[in-house]
């Protein structure tokens, strides 16, 4: 294209397709990417999340940080001020409407060639993974009810199909672009080299995959059936407390789900026979739609086709976890929470002490904090304290300065 000076890759989804894994590697190696000519605009990964709010016209909501407003244009400006290629990556871009996506793409000038990238995985893995993510965001619906709902959603209005209908996401984001600038990176099937997805993605955006630390690429931790069911029941018991936005993500998702429950070994989440058949049929449909669109495929669309349904799979809905197993999980979870609470006590006590000192002696507190950052001030503080102690000992012993 005449006049093009850079490419910008917009990695717009989909959720639960290895996005966290890729983003962790990229942001840990941000400077390495920069040295290879690829910019990750923004100060931190959270800026790309804020950009999704801005693009989806959610930035003005009071529960979101004021910094989100105008974030997309700031990212566009940074990209266009950079001489090389750039990458913007967040899975929640997949939730944008057609008009929102096209405005986002159109914000780039004629000197920037926009490429839309989507990572995609077979629905046999996507459906239970998305249900689990919903539960981590306060959902109370069980897995069989979740499956029934997405099967019944012929119009694709649910959040699941908004972000998991790969062909529809690419049509919204890449409909104004040549097919050669719209890319699908398929997630390898189970048992493949775990770094294959990274190698594919890195090659697409022009990076040397081997120069990055893939050990930094841990994705979202999964829950077993027992742990997911316990979290679902906790969500129901919470009622209106610990809302989202609010303390739920920090307290329940990050601590209880990700740190406590995810460390427990549980039964892998699977679909029943009818769920497997639906996932296989719809995956074939999506793969066919992507092939018909003529987009660039990195990997193979056959990887979106799950294995044939397991003949031994349950005919009925995924069986409920017995209460005896839930009781066992509850006891272990409670014990772990108490242990973590006990470990936090000394740190929280020190934090309260510092807050009290800051309120009661603000000048002394400020000087103390400054001395920790500047060695010269720290030496002066220590000399002052030693002198004060010597004077105090002299006064206590009755030594007088008179002859």
N, C-alpha and C positions, 0 to 999 in steps of 0.2 A: 504494500500500500504506500503510495507516494506521500512523503512528509511524515511518516511514522518514525518516532524516535525511541519509543519504549512500548513494552507490553505490560498490561496489568492483568493478573490472574485473579478472578473473583471466585473463590472457593465457597459456594453458597449452600453446601449441605452434602448429604442429608444427615440428620442426627443419627447416632448409633452406627455409623459406617467407618469407624476408626478416626473420626475427626479429632478427638482429644489426643489420641496417640500421635497423630501428625503434628498437631499444634504444639504439643509439649516439646517435641524434637526441634521444631522450627524456632520457637521462642528461646529455648535453651541455647540454640546456635545462631541467634539473631546476627551477631557480628560476623560469624562465618558466612552466613548467607549474604550479608552486605559486602563482604570482601569478594564474593563471587558474582556480584552485580545485581543481587536481588534484595530489594527493600521490603521490610515489614513495617509499614507506616504506623505511627502512633507510638506512645511511650511504653505501652504494655499491652498484653493480650486483651485485657478488659476493654481497651478502647475499641476493639473490633466488635465486641458485644454491644457497646454503647452505639456504635455505628448501625447495628441492626435495629436498634430502637429508633434511631433517627430516620432510617430508610423506611421503616414500617409505621412511621408517624405516631410513635408511642413516647417520644422523648419528652413531651410536655406534661406527661402524667406526674402528679406530685410524688409518687412513690419512687420515681427514677431520678438518678443524679442529674443536677442541672447541666453538668458537663456533657450529657448526651445530646443536648440540643445543638445542632450544627456540626456534630461530629463527622458526618459523612463528607461535608464540604471540606472540612479540615484535612481529612484523609486524602480526598481528591487533590487538594492543593499540594500536599506533601508529595504525593506520587508524581504530580506534574512538575515539581521542582527537582526531581531526581533524574539523573541522566540515563539510568538503566531500567531494568524490569522491576516489577513490584508484585506483591501478593497480599491480598486481603482474605482472611479465612475465618468464617464462623458459620456454624450449621444453622443458626436461626435466620440467616438470610433466606432460607428456603421458605419461610412463612410469608414473604412479601407477596403482595398482589401483582398482577401484570403491570398496572400503571406505576406502582411503586418501584418495581424492578427496572422498568424501562427508563424512568426518570433517573434512577441511580446510574445506569449505564450511560445515559446521555449527558451526565454531569462531566464526563471526561472530554477533553478537547480532541481536535483532529490529530494531534501529534501522539495520541495514546491509542494503541490497539487493544481493545478489551477482549479478554478470553474468559469464558464462564466454565467453571470446573465443578463437577459433581462426583462425589464418591458414592458408590452404590453397592448394596449387599443383598443377598437373597432374602425373601420375606420369611422363610422358615426361621431364620435367626432374628430378623428385624422385629417381628411381632412380639415375641416374649421380651426382647430387649427394650422395646418402646413401652410395653406395659410396666416393666420394672422401673423405667425412668419416670413414668407417670406416678407410680407409687412413691418414688423418692421426692415427688413434688406434691405430696399430700392427697393423692387420689385414694379413693376407698373402693373402687370397683375391682372385683376379682378378675382373674385371667379369663375364665370362660365368658363372663359378661363383656369383657373388653373385646374378645374375638367376635362375639355375636354382634357387637355394635359396629365394628369396622366391616364385617361382612354385609350388614344391612345398609351401609352407607353408600348406596349406588351413586349418589351425586358427588361424593368426595368432599363433603363440607367439613368433616371432622378434622381436628388437628393432625391426626395420624396421616390421612391421605393428602392433606395440604403439603406435608413435608416428605412423605414417603412415596408419592406418585412421581417417580423420577422423570417420566416423560413430561408431565405437567409442569414440574419445577423448571425443567430446562426450556420448555416453551415460553414460560413467563419471563425467564431471565435471558434466554438466548434467542428469542424469536426474531429480534432485529439484527442478528449477527449471521455471518456466513457459517454453515455447519462446521467448517474447518476450525472455527474459533470457539466451538462448543465441545467440551471434553467430558467423557465419562471414564472414571478410574474405578475399575471393578475390584472389590475386596476378595482376595483369594478364599477358596473354600477351606474348611477346617483341615488341619494337618499340613497346610502349606508352610513354607518358610515365613516366620512371623515378620521378617523385615521386607517381604516382597511388596507389601503395600507402600512402604516408605520409598523403596527403590523406584517404583512406578511413578509415584507422585513427584519425587525429587527430579527424576528425569524429565517429566513434563514441564516443570517450571525452571529447568536449566541449572539445577544444582548437582554437585558431586555427592551422591548419596553416601559414599564411604567416608567422607570427611566430617560427618555428624555423629554424635553420640546417641545411638538408638536406645541405650539403656535409660535415657531420660524420657522415653516415649510411653510410659505407662498410661493406659487409658482408664476410663471409668471402671471401678471395681464392680463386679457382678454379685448379685445375691442369689443364694439357692432358694428353692421353693419355700422351705421352712422360714428362712429369714425374711423373705419378701412378704409372706403371709403375716408374720408377726408385725412387721412395719405397717402393713395395711390395716391391721386391727388397732395399732397404736394411733394411726391417723383418725380412725373412726372415734376412738376414745378421747382424742384431743378436743373434739367439738370445734368451737370457734377460737380456741386458744392457739398461740404460736402461729400466727397467720403468715401468708406470703402475699406481698412483701412484708418482711418483718423477721422475727427470730428463727422461723422454721428452717430456712436453708442452712444457717450456721449451726444450729443446735441439733436438729433432727437429721437432716441430710448429711452434713459433713461429719458430725461426731457419731451419732447413733447408727446411721446407715453405713457410711463409708469407712469409719474407723472401727466400730464395734461389730456390727452384723456381718460386714463383708469379710472379716477375718475368720468367720466360722465356716466350716465345711458343710455344704448342704446339697440337696438333690437338684441337679440341673433342671432348669425350666424347659419344658417341652410342650408341644402342642398335641392335642388328641388327634385321632385319625381324621376327623372331618376338618380340623384346623390345618393339618398337614396337606390335605388335598386342596383346600382353598389356597394356601400359601404357594403351592406348586403351580396351580393354574394361573393365579394372578402374576406370579413371577414370570411365567412364560409370556403372558400378555405384555408385561412391561418390557421384557427383552425384545419382543417383536416390535413394539412401538419405537424403541430406541434405534433399532436397526433400520426401520423405515425412515427415521429422521435423518439418517446419514451423518450423525455426529461422529467425532473422532473418539475411538475407544482405546483406552490404555489398559491392556489386560485382555479379557475375552468375555463377551456377553454370556457365554455358556456358564460362567461362574455365577450368574444370577439365577440359574436354574437349580433349585434344591434337589437332593436325591429323591427317588420315589418314596411315597409314604411307607412308613414302617408297618408291615402287616401285623406286628405284635402290639402296635400302639393301642391304647385304650379307646374303645368305641364311645364311651361316655366322656363327659367333660373332665378336664384334669382334676383328679380326685383331691378333695380338701385335705389339708394337712391335719393329722389327728391332734386333738387337744393335748394328749400326753407329750407329743413331740414339741408342741408350742410351749408347754409348761417348761420343758427342759431348756429350750432356747431362751425363754424369758428369764430363767434363773441365771444362765450364763451371761446374758446381756446385762442384767441388773448388777451382777458381781463385777463385770468389766467396767460398767459406768461408775460404780463406787470406787474402784481402784483408780480410775482416771481422775475422779473428783478429789481423792486423797492426794494424788500427785500434784494437783493444781493448787492445793492450799498454800504451800510455802510461797509460790510465785504470786498468788493473789494477795497474801499478807504483805509481801514486800511492795506490791503495787499500791496497796492502801496506805502503807507507811509513807511512800513517796508522795502520794496525793495529799496526805495530812501535812507533810513537811512543806509542800509547795504552797498550801493555803496559809499555814501559820508563819513560815519564814521564806517568802518568795524570793528575796534577794539572795539569801544564802543558798537556796535550792538552785537558782539560776547559775550562781558562781560554781557550785559543785558540778552541775551538768556540763558547764563550759570547760572545767578543768579536766573532765574525762575525755574531751575531744582535743585538747591542746596540751601537750607534754609540759611546756614551759609554765603554764598556769597550774598544772598539777604539782610540779616541783615547788612552786611558790606556796601553794596551799599546804603541802606537807611540811615545809619549813615553818610556816606560820603556826601550824598545829603543834609542832615540836617545841617551838618557843613558848607557846601558851602553856603547855604542860610543865615546862621548867619553871616558869613564873608561878604557876599554881602550886608546885611542890615547895618552892621557896617561901611563898606566903604561908603555907600550912605549917612550916617548921619554925616559924617565928623569927626568921632572919630579918634584920632591920638594916636599912641603908645608912643610919646615923652612926657616928663614932662614938 
